Amino acid sequence: MLVGHDIIVIGTSAGGLKALGAILGAVPAEIDAVFFIVQHLAADKPSILPQILTDVSSLPASHPADGELIQTKRIYIAPPDYHLLVNQGSMRVVRGPQENRFRPAIDTLFRSAARAYGTRVVGVVLTGYLDDGTVGLQAIKKRGGVAIVQDPKEAEYPSMVKSALRYVKIDYCLPLAEIPDVLVRLSKEPAAKEEEYPVSEEIEIESRIAEQQMNTQEFLESVEAIGTRTTYTCPKCNGSIWQIGKGEPLRFRCHTGHSFTANVFLTEQTQNLESALWSAVRTMEEKVIFSRQMAERMKNYNLTSAVTKYEDHAMNLDKEVSLIRDIILNGFATKRTIAAIEEQPE
């Protein structure tokens, strides 16, 4: 029996609430499909997204529990600070390593759905910053699924959409108003035979890493199998890091599970460097204060030469502190944007 494209995964970030409401509010109750959603949410705040989407949609929405069985005609939303993974017939909700600085991550959801359901999957990327969702859409396309993006001219924050358009062969680029009808139509169209689009080693391994059910040796062997070790260190855990594949976008993964595309990796490096420089400023300022304290103590003993040396040391060290502060405030080391992410090729 042929099955339609009934596994619909949607990823969004900044500006996503309005976009999700526009799509799910127009989806009819009789659609024979199930929706899985990642909206980047604050990790330390409760989410009312299920209530909001239940109010605007004809389908019930919820944060699923780990191991919960999948039911059709429902909307499942990744809880704050947890990845949502799709398996055959059930879901995993795990607090695994961040991918592209996010947990939940869109790529993690999309990749797991592609692994589990192959050609039946429709991936939708909506408004948002940076490029989460691009690698996940690539996985969906490799498994014979369908890729949809919101029209970037309409997206409130078009970065995620433009990244997907740049690196993925997109099937539909549509304004929000047209996406629901396409989803309904796709849910009725037979999906291709899954065996024509086998699960690649990369998709299988990265899905297993996200599940976090391997031992240390298995993690290391897995990332070695799909990547090339680099001289970089993971900006999250300081572990060794591997470049994954040779395609675009350039991306990296450490054996504990943190994953980064190039732009995010550079951002994390910059953040860590700035933190290190501020730490150096703090330590040096403590030394300035302590040197001046020692100078005062030497005065009590009339040790004029020692007083002079401590005061000179404090003065020169203070000058070096100013140099580091200037690097933080105005230098290249902490420059956040080198080339615009959305810059067009010449």
N, C-alpha and C positions, 0 to 999 in steps of 0.2 A: 504493500500500500504506500503510495506516494504521500509525503508530508509537506506542508507548506513551510514558508519562512516564518515560523511561529515562536522563535526565540529572539526577542528584541532587547538589545542592550543599549543603554543611552548613557552618555557621559557629558558632564557639564561642570562649569565652575562659576566664575564671576558672571552675574546676570542670568544665572541658570534657572532661578525659580520662576521667573516670568515665562521663559522659553518652555520649561517643562509643563507649566499650566496650560500654555497655548496648545501643545501637542496632545497631552493626555486628556485635556478637557474636551477635545474634539474626537477622541477615539470612541467608537460605539461599544456598548456593553457586550454585543454579540461577537466581537472579534475573537477568533480562535487562536489566541496567542498569550504569551506571558511576557511581562516587562521586568527587566532588571536595571536598576539605576544607580549610578555613582554621581553624587553631587558633592563637590569638595566642601566639607563642613568643618567648623571649629571643633577641635578634639575635646575641649573642656566644657562644652555647652550641650545641654539636651537638645535633641532634634524634634521639631514638630512637623517635619516635612511629610511624614505619612498622613497626618491629619489634614494638612493643606491639600495634598493631592487627592485624598479621598473625597474632600469637599468639592473639588472642581471636576473630578473624573467620575465616570460611571463604573469604574473598577475599584475594588478595595485595595488600599496600599498599606504596607507594614514594613517594619524592620524585622527581617527573619532571624530566627535563632540558629545557632550552629547545628547542622544536621537536619534541619527542617526539610520536609518533602516539598517539591515544587508542585503547585497547582496552577492550572491554566486560568486565564481571565483574572489575573492578579498582577499587582505591581509590588515588586520587592525592592527595597531601598537599602543601600549599605549604611549601617549605623555609624555614628561618628567614631573615628579612631579605630575602625575595623575594616579590613578588606572583605569584600563580598566575592566569593568564588562559586562558580556554577559547575556542578558535577552532573552525571547522568541521573536524573530523577530527584536530586537533593542539592542542598547548598552548604557551603562552609562559610563560617563567619570567624575570621582569625585576625589576631592582632600581630600580624607579621611585619617584617621590615618595610619601611617606607619605600615607595617607588616614585622617582621624580619629586621627592619631598612631600608626597601625599600618602595618607592612609585615612580613608579608602583611596585607592588609585584606580583610574579608569582603565589603564593598560592591563592591570591585574584581572579585573572583571572580564574585559573583552577577550583576553587570551584564554582564560578558563572556559568561557562559553564556546570559543572556537574549538578548543580541544574536545569538549564534551559533545557538541552538537553540529559541528562542521557546517555543511551547506545550509542548514536550517537557520543560521544566525544572521540577523540584521544588526549592524552596528551603526549607531547614530552619534555624531559628535556635534555639540552645540557650543554656544558662547563660552569663552573662558580665556584666562591668561596662559602663557607658555605653550607647552606642546603635549601634555598628557592626553592620551587617546590615539596618537598617531601610530605608535608601535602596536597597540591593540588592534587597530583597524587593519594593519598589515597582516596580523595573524588571522583575522577573520577572512581576509581576501585569499590568503594562502590555503585556507580550508574550504574555499568555494562559496563563502558567504557574501552578503551584500553590504556595501559601505555607503552611508548617507551622511552629508554634512549640511549644516545650516548655511544659507547664503551669507558669505562674510560681509557683504554690503549691508545686511540687515542685522548681523550679530552685534550685540552691545559691546562685546570684547572679542575681536575676531582672531586673536592669536592662535588658539587651538584649531580653529577651522582652517586657517591659512596654512598651518603646519601640515595638517592632514591632506589638504589639496596639493601641497608641494611634494609629499613623499608617498602618497597612496593613490592608486588608480580608483578614483571615486566613481560610484555608479550614479548617484544623484546629488546635486547641489541645489538645495531648494529653500525658499522662504518657509518660515514656520507653518504658515497657513496651508501649505501643500503637502507637508510631511504626513499628517494623519491618513489622508486618502491613499498615499503610496504604501504606508504600512499595512492598511487593510487589504489592499490589492495583493501585496507580496505574501501576506498570510494565507491567501487562497491559491497562490501559484505554487505548483510542485517544485520542491528543491531538487537540485541535481543529486545524483548518487554519491553518497559520502565517500565510497572507496576510491572515487576518482581524485579525491583531494586528501591524501593521507596526512596524519599528524606528523609534523617534522620533529626532528630531535630537539631543536631549539624550543619549540612550543611545549613539548612534553616536559623537558627539563625545567624550563622557567615556571611552568605551572606547578610542578612538584616543589620547587623552591618556595613558591608563595604559600603552599600548604604547610610548610615547616614541619614535615614529618620524617626528615632524614637525619641520620647521625652526622657527626663532624666529617668523617671520611667521605661519606656520600655527598655532602654539600660541596666539598673541595673537588672531588672527582667530577661532579656534575658541571660546575662552572668551568673546569679545565676542558671538558668535552666540547663546549660551545664557544669558548673564548680564547683570547690570546693574552697572556699575562703582560702587564705594563709596569712601568716604573712608578706609577702614581699610587697613592693610597686613598682609601675610601674616606671622603670628607665627613662621613657620619660616624664610622667606628675605627678609622685609622688602619683598617686591614688592607691586605693586598687586593688589587682590583684588576679586572680583566676587561679588555675590549671585546664586545659581543658582535660577532660577524664582521662582514666587510661592507655591508650596505649602508644606506642612509635611512634615518638620521644616525650619525655617529653616537654610540651609546656604550655604557660601561656597567659592570655589575661586580660586587664583591661576593665572596663565598658565604657570607652570612645572609645575603639576600637583598641588600640595598642596591637600587638600580637608578641610573641617571642617563638622560640624553645629554648631548654635549653642552647645550646652553645652561641646563640646570647644574651640571657638573662644575662649570666655570663659576656660576653664581655661588655654589657651596664653597668652592675654593676661596673665593673672594671674601665670603663671610668669615670663614675660619682664619684667614690671614688678618682681617681686621680685628677679630677677637684676640689673636695672638699679639698684635701690635698694642692694643689697649692694655693687655696684660703686662706687656713690657713697660708701658708708660707707668702703670700702677707700681710695679716693682722698683723702677728707677726713682719714682717720686718718693717712695718709702726710704730709699737709700739717701736721697737728698735730705730729707727730714732727719734721718738718723745721723748723717754726717754733721749737720748743724747742731744736733743735740750733743754730739761728741765734742764739737768745737767749744760749746758752752762749758762742758765739763773740764776741758783742758784749761779754760780760763781760770777756773777755781784753783788750779794747781800752778798757775803762772807759767804754763808751758807754751810760750809764745809761738815757737816754731810749729808745734803740733796744731795750735789753733789756726795758724795761717794755712797749713796743709789741708786741714779738714774743711775750712771755709772755701779754699780754692777748688777742692774736689767737689763740694756741693754746687758751686757756681758753674763749673764746667759740665757737671752732670746735668744741671738744669738746662743748659744750652742744648745738650743732646736730647733731652726730653722734648724740647721745643721742635727739634728736627723731626722726631718721630710723630709728634702731633701734626706737624705740617704734612707728612706723608699720608697720614690717615685722612686728613681733611681735604687735601688738594692733590695727592700723588696718584700715580698710575696704579699702584698696588691695590688700591681699594676702589678703583673705577668699576662701576657696576655694569655699564653698557659699553662694549668695545665697537661692535657693529650691530645695527638694528636687526632684530630677529626677523622682521618682516621686510627687510631690504630686498628689492627685486634684483635679479641678475642683470649684469650689464650686457 
